[in-house]
Each structure stands twice: as structure tokens, then as C-alpha cells.
Amino acid sequence: MNVKKIAGLAGIALVLFFVIAQPGQAAGLVGNIIDFLRSSAESVITFVSNVFS
């Protein structure tokens, strides 16, 4: 088997274990990641709009 494929399967298994074992914390982590991505996107939009204004 390919090492990349094994690493991917191990990552998926780890995520599934985390979701099953700690669903509340997993949901909180996903919420934090989404908040971070939204904040980053807003920062980039603000930067670009300030550059072209």
C-alpha cells in the first residue's frame, strides 16, 4: 500500500474516533475552525478593499 493512502486512512480513523468519543468537543472544534476561516476571509476582504479604495 501507498504510505500516503495509509496516512489518509489513519487521519480519517482518528477524526471518526474523536467525533464518536467526544462529540461535543468535536463540534466546538469545528465551530472554532469555521470562525477562524470567516475571520480570515473578512480580514482579506478588508485589506483588498482598502488597497483599491
FENRAQUI-V663171 format. One record per residue. N is the residue number from 1. RES is the residue in three letters. SS is DSSP state (h for helix, s for strand, l for the rest). NEAR is the number of other ideal C-beta (glycine too) atoms within 12 Angstrom. Layout:
n->[N | N]
res->[RES | RES]
ss->[SS | SS]
near->[NEAR | NEAR]
//
This chain:
n->[1 | 2 | 3 | 4 | 5 | 6 | 7 | 8 | 9 | 10 | 11 | 12 | 13 | 14 | 15 | 16 | 17 | 18 | 19 | 20 | 21 | 22 | 23 | 24 | 25 | 26 | 27 | 28 | 29 | 30 | 31 | 32 | 33 | 34 | 35 | 36 | 37 | 38 | 39 | 40 | 41 | 42 | 43 | 44 | 45 | 46 | 47 | 48 | 49 | 50 | 51 | 52 | 53]
res->[MET | ASN | VAL | LYS | LYS | ILE | ALA | GLY | LEU | ALA | GLY | ILE | ALA | LEU | VAL | LEU | PHE | PHE | VAL | ILE | ALA | GLN | PRO | GLY | GLN | ALA | ALA | GLY | LEU | VAL | GLY | ASN | ILE | ILE | ASP | PHE | LEU | ARG | SER | SER | ALA | GLU | SER | VAL | ILE | THR | PHE | VAL | SER | ASN | VAL | PHE | SER]
ss->[l | l | h | h | h | h | h | h | h | h | h | h | h | h | h | h | h | h | h | h | h | l | h | h | h | h | h | h | h | h | h | h | h | h | h | h | h | h | h | h | h | h | h | h | h | h | h | h | h | h | h | l | l]
near->[9 | 8 | 9 | 10 | 11 | 12 | 13 | 14 | 15 | 15 | 14 | 14 | 14 | 16 | 17 | 15 | 14 | 19 | 18 | 13 | 12 | 16 | 14 | 13 | 14 | 19 | 14 | 15 | 17 | 18 | 14 | 14 | 14 | 14 | 14 | 14 | 14 | 14 | 14 | 14 | 14 | 14 | 14 | 14 | 14 | 14 | 13 | 12 | 11 | 10 | 9 | 8 | 7]
//
